[in-house]
């Protein structure tokens, strides 16, 4: 199932060092390949809670969330591995260098790459992609044009000029931006609504065919890496709930899984010595208040909710302990423990405390009614609906715990379990009161904070927000996020992250509940080259982009 994303024990300093250095021009390792060409069929079991729409537009947030397009079909300029301290590997670009006080970034674009229709890929395509995002801001999912001022082609190079020093944006520009072909996308009148049913990318796989029940990926005969891919075909069936998807894995019908499995040892690993799993921690699974909704726009209500939720119980009942309880600083531990402001966390002490939750509401003028529900001074009860993805059985169970906890302190919530497509549409457009979801995160806590808190990532109600779904806007917070991008000083970065933690502790714009993990199950009977804890070459969840493409390139039929 599509869960968070961005993981690993990583330091921002590692990414900054990789981005600041001029990267060498070596090609990615292509492996030995096969004299007879690609072979074998891999099946993925990644429950999405919905059928496939057969849309592969890589700028559509839903397509990215479902892991159907970016990595295996479309590719980035560089691959940044957040499980290996932000290590950056040349991809469609062979080299890059910062200049002008880290306000100019120049990429050298790889020669010999073709789109899967046989047309050569050039620097013109790269410059076109970024300028397309400027022309249609909805495509700019990571708000890179909030810091970019110009992108131009100069021969086989692409030169990017920034308004200010912007080193952390290397991650968004190089790793998180899919490059699309100018000869296709320049003819599209509205790229925002474009379905892209027959995607033309540079990746190792093409789509052939797609139906509501299954996506079939086949090896791209024009792929630019010799001997790759080693797999001939990848099947990606649609699952609308966990149970059949888990059975597919346990019985060996699928070899790569990315979902929650209750009692995983008895249900999955005990079924075969070839069944394995690893759940590296990444970001936060969060209760998201719509900050435009009366009641939820009151910080006292959000603070009370943060004290009322027993995160340990949610972790144990909803997630079987596989996802640890989160904390209100927003810092994922132990992944980013060195970043946590423990003194601030102790000062607020957001441990489970229903008595304090009631005290906060009473002090803010709310009164308990005869029905056991608090109401505002105007008489409006604290009663809300929360949207959730009904196919995610662990999230449904987690929400039942949260619902009980909030009812105990006089806050009533009603659950609305939706298909993933309906959920994402309502979430992105702000058509909800409360929601339960996660972010993608990145190579330091800064990235998840930026996704949640940066006003450029938000949008008016009725229009799609890229990641700031709660519609949080604070000029002082924006200034902190922008300031982080201007410095490579670890001490100054830490000070900024400390202040961002204070935002979460005081304003509670969102409520981290459990720590998100990259769900990952794999079977070694038929295929080799899997990600392991000792070889974390990519985040191993099938929904994690563009890492999914890296995993597929490493996998090969077992001899």
Secondary structure as the mmCIF struct_conf table of DSSP 4:
data_model
#
loop_
_struct_conf.conf_type_id
_struct_conf.id
_struct_conf.beg_label_comp_id
_struct_conf.beg_label_asym_id
_struct_conf.beg_label_seq_id
_struct_conf.end_label_comp_id
_struct_conf.end_label_asym_id
_struct_conf.end_label_seq_id
BEND BEND1 UNK A 8 UNK A 9
HELX_RH_AL_P HELX_RH_AL_P1 UNK A 12 UNK A 20
BEND BEND2 UNK A 21 UNK A 21
HELX_LH_PP_P HELX_LH_PP_P1 UNK A 22 UNK A 24
HELX_LH_PP_P HELX_LH_PP_P2 UNK A 26 UNK A 29
TURN_TY1_P TURN_TY1_P1 UNK A 35 UNK A 36
STRN STRN1 UNK A 39 UNK A 45
BEND BEND3 UNK A 49 UNK A 50
TURN_TY1_P TURN_TY1_P2 UNK A 58 UNK A 59
HELX_RH_AL_P HELX_RH_AL_P2 UNK A 61 UNK A 66
TURN_TY1_P TURN_TY1_P3 UNK A 67 UNK A 67
BEND BEND4 UNK A 68 UNK A 69
STRN STRN2 UNK A 70 UNK A 70
TURN_TY1_P TURN_TY1_P4 UNK A 71 UNK A 73
STRN STRN3 UNK A 74 UNK A 74
BEND BEND5 UNK A 77 UNK A 77
STRN STRN4 UNK A 78 UNK A 81
TURN_TY1_P TURN_TY1_P5 UNK A 82 UNK A 86
STRN STRN5 UNK A 87 UNK A 90
BEND BEND6 UNK A 91 UNK A 92
STRN STRN6 UNK A 93 UNK A 99
TURN_TY1_P TURN_TY1_P6 UNK A 100 UNK A 103
STRN STRN7 UNK A 104 UNK A 109
HELX_LH_PP_P HELX_LH_PP_P3 UNK A 110 UNK A 110
BEND BEND7 UNK A 111 UNK A 112
STRN STRN8 UNK A 114 UNK A 114
TURN_TY1_P TURN_TY1_P7 UNK A 116 UNK A 117
BEND BEND8 UNK A 118 UNK A 118
HELX_LH_PP_P HELX_LH_PP_P4 UNK A 119 UNK A 119
STRN STRN9 UNK A 120 UNK A 120
HELX_LH_PP_P HELX_LH_PP_P5 UNK A 121 UNK A 121
HELX_RH_AL_P HELX_RH_AL_P3 UNK A 123 UNK A 135
BEND BEND9 UNK A 136 UNK A 136
HELX_RH_3T_P HELX_RH_3T_P1 UNK A 137 UNK A 139
TURN_TY1_P TURN_TY1_P8 UNK A 141 UNK A 142
HELX_RH_3T_P HELX_RH_3T_P2 UNK A 144 UNK A 146
TURN_TY1_P TURN_TY1_P9 UNK A 147 UNK A 147
STRN STRN10 UNK A 148 UNK A 154
TURN_TY1_P TURN_TY1_P10 UNK A 155 UNK A 156
STRN STRN11 UNK A 157 UNK A 162
BEND BEND10 UNK A 163 UNK A 164
TURN_TY1_P TURN_TY1_P11 UNK A 167 UNK A 168
HELX_RH_AL_P HELX_RH_AL_P4 UNK A 169 UNK A 170
HELX_RH_PI_P HELX_RH_PI_P1 UNK A 171 UNK A 175
BEND BEND11 UNK A 176 UNK A 176
HELX_RH_AL_P HELX_RH_AL_P5 UNK A 182 UNK A 185
TURN_TY1_P TURN_TY1_P12 UNK A 186 UNK A 187
BEND BEND12 UNK A 189 UNK A 189
TURN_TY1_P TURN_TY1_P13 UNK A 191 UNK A 193
TURN_TY1_P TURN_TY1_P14 UNK A 197 UNK A 198
BEND BEND13 UNK A 202 UNK A 204
STRN STRN12 UNK A 205 UNK A 210
BEND BEND14 UNK A 212 UNK A 213
STRN STRN13 UNK A 214 UNK A 219
TURN_TY1_P TURN_TY1_P15 UNK A 221 UNK A 222
BEND BEND15 UNK A 224 UNK A 225
TURN_TY1_P TURN_TY1_P16 UNK A 226 UNK A 227
STRN STRN14 UNK A 231 UNK A 237
BEND BEND16 UNK A 240 UNK A 241
HELX_RH_AL_P HELX_RH_AL_P6 UNK A 242 UNK A 250
TURN_TY1_P TURN_TY1_P17 UNK A 251 UNK A 252
BEND BEND17 UNK A 253 UNK A 253
BEND BEND18 UNK A 255 UNK A 255
STRN STRN15 UNK A 256 UNK A 257
BEND BEND19 UNK A 259 UNK A 259
TURN_TY1_P TURN_TY1_P18 UNK A 262 UNK A 263
HELX_RH_AL_P HELX_RH_AL_P7 UNK A 264 UNK A 267
TURN_TY1_P TURN_TY1_P19 UNK A 268 UNK A 268
HELX_RH_3T_P HELX_RH_3T_P3 UNK A 269 UNK A 271
TURN_TY1_P TURN_TY1_P20 UNK A 273 UNK A 274
STRN STRN16 UNK A 275 UNK A 277
STRN STRN17 UNK A 281 UNK A 289
TURN_TY1_P TURN_TY1_P21 UNK A 291 UNK A 292
BEND BEND20 UNK A 293 UNK A 293
TURN_TY1_P TURN_TY1_P22 UNK A 294 UNK A 297
BEND BEND21 UNK A 298 UNK A 298
HELX_RH_AL_P HELX_RH_AL_P8 UNK A 299 UNK A 308
HELX_RH_AL_P HELX_RH_AL_P9 UNK A 311 UNK A 313
HELX_RH_PI_P HELX_RH_PI_P2 UNK A 314 UNK A 318
HELX_RH_AL_P HELX_RH_AL_P10 UNK A 319 UNK A 319
TURN_TY1_P TURN_TY1_P23 UNK A 320 UNK A 321
BEND BEND22 UNK A 322 UNK A 323
STRN STRN18 UNK A 325 UNK A 325
TURN_TY1_P TURN_TY1_P24 UNK A 328 UNK A 329
TURN_TY1_P TURN_TY1_P25 UNK A 333 UNK A 336
HELX_RH_3T_P HELX_RH_3T_P4 UNK A 337 UNK A 339
HELX_RH_AL_P HELX_RH_AL_P11 UNK A 342 UNK A 348
BEND BEND23 UNK A 351 UNK A 352
HELX_RH_AL_P HELX_RH_AL_P12 UNK A 354 UNK A 363
TURN_TY1_P TURN_TY1_P26 UNK A 364 UNK A 365
STRN STRN19 UNK A 367 UNK A 368
TURN_TY1_P TURN_TY1_P27 UNK A 370 UNK A 371
BEND BEND24 UNK A 372 UNK A 372
STRN STRN20 UNK A 374 UNK A 375
TURN_TY1_P TURN_TY1_P28 UNK A 377 UNK A 378
BEND BEND25 UNK A 379 UNK A 379
STRN STRN21 UNK A 381 UNK A 381
STRN STRN22 UNK A 383 UNK A 389
TURN_TY1_P TURN_TY1_P29 UNK A 390 UNK A 391
HELX_RH_AL_P HELX_RH_AL_P13 UNK A 393 UNK A 408
TURN_TY1_P TURN_TY1_P30 UNK A 409 UNK A 410
STRN STRN23 UNK A 412 UNK A 418
HELX_RH_AL_P HELX_RH_AL_P14 UNK A 420 UNK A 429
TURN_TY1_P TURN_TY1_P31 UNK A 430 UNK A 430
BEND BEND26 UNK A 433 UNK A 433
STRN STRN24 UNK A 434 UNK A 438
BEND BEND27 UNK A 443 UNK A 444
HELX_RH_AL_P HELX_RH_AL_P15 UNK A 445 UNK A 453
HELX_RH_3T_P HELX_RH_3T_P5 UNK A 455 UNK A 457
TURN_TY1_P TURN_TY1_P32 UNK A 461 UNK A 462
BEND BEND28 UNK A 463 UNK A 463
BEND BEND29 UNK A 466 UNK A 467
TURN_TY1_P TURN_TY1_P33 UNK A 469 UNK A 470
HELX_RH_AL_P HELX_RH_AL_P16 UNK A 475 UNK A 484
TURN_TY1_P TURN_TY1_P34 UNK A 485 UNK A 486
HELX_RH_AL_P HELX_RH_AL_P17 UNK A 490 UNK A 507
BEND BEND30 UNK A 509 UNK A 510
STRN STRN25 UNK A 511 UNK A 517
STRN STRN26 UNK A 521 UNK A 523
BEND BEND31 UNK A 525 UNK A 526
STRN STRN27 UNK A 527 UNK A 528
STRN STRN28 UNK A 532 UNK A 532
TURN_TY1_P TURN_TY1_P35 UNK A 533 UNK A 534
STRN STRN29 UNK A 535 UNK A 535
BEND BEND32 UNK A 538 UNK A 538
TURN_TY1_P TURN_TY1_P36 UNK A 542 UNK A 543
BEND BEND33 UNK A 544 UNK A 544
TURN_TY1_P TURN_TY1_P37 UNK A 545 UNK A 546
HELX_RH_AL_P HELX_RH_AL_P18 UNK A 547 UNK A 554
STRN STRN30 UNK A 556 UNK A 557
#
